[in-house]
Amino acid sequence: MVDDKSNLIDKIKYYVENPEEESTLKCIFSQEERDILDAARELEQLKMTAPEEKPQNESEEVEIFLAGVDREKEANLRLKQRFMRQMDILLGRGEPTAWLEIMTWYQVMKKKGLMVNVYWEFPILKNMIKIFKEEMQNVSNKEIYVLAIHNMKELTEIYFRMVFMVRRMAYGLNVTDEILDYLTGRQLFPVFLRVLGEDNHIEIPDKENLLKGLSG
């Protein structure tokens, strides 16, 4: 039996299996969570449903195709907006449990093949989730620095600034102190570097030697 104390994965599974159970769903989900799931369902249905219109000629076929592209684009944007709103709510809580929910929502979207390969915010969110997991591994008597991030705007700004400063370091500019001061703590910096080192999509000159020197 699913209830409001069940974990998020179980609740989402219940939604998938019982989308018409309005009374139960209202009890176990916030409105923002329902909005995400409803938008995800809408987008999935658009992807699976063939156009009902039968084109009479090539020109009409193109029009039907473009209309379908527009509907999918709008549904993608609607889902992204609702997802980001929920990320802001969770980040605003500043709790490890909130980050666990962020991880769950990200994995749900990834498994469904929705958004994560479409919008630039998602690779950043993926790496910040990795940073959170690394910080949680040795949490005793240590602050978890990602909990100080309050919304997606702040998260992406921190991320881009960090990547920019690490790239400057790769060119021999000494900005280590600036990075550490910016993060207001020395624990996150090496974790961030490890995550950057694992991401092949981030171009940093001579990255291996840079990371090796900073880890010493």
Secondary structure, 3 states (H helix, E strand, C coil): CCCCCCCHHHHHHHHHHCCCCHHHHHHHCCHHHHHHHHHHHHHHHHHHCCCCCCCCCHHHHHHHHHHHHHHHHHHHHHHHHHHHHHHHHHHHHCCHHHHHHHHHHHHHHHHHCCCCCCCCHHHHHHHHHHHHHHHHHCCCCCCCHHHHCCCHHHHHHHHHHHHHHHHHHHCCCCCHHHHHHHHCCCCHHHHHHHHHHHCCCCCCCCHHHHHHHHHC
